[in-house]
Amino acid sequence: ASLQKIIVKRAADGISAAAEEAQLNQLNSELRHDTQKLEYINISLRDINEELNKIKLTPKAKEW
């Protein structure tokens, strides 16, 4: 369907462009928030992996 037909159908269904734009803005905001959380988790996991690698590379203490 063409964009014009979709717009006409949405208008006939009582959905306004302003309401759709507000909903899209809200969803976009939520998506940005979730992306930031995932970036924080990714950074934390990277830090944990770096620490684990340091532990694995550290020579073991000699047992007497």
KANOR-V288154 format. One record per pair of residues at least 12 apart in sequence whose C-alpha atoms are under 8 Angstrom apart, sorted by the first residue. I is the first residue (numbers start at 1). J is the second residue. If there is no record, write none. Layout:
<<I	J> <I	J>>
This chain:
none
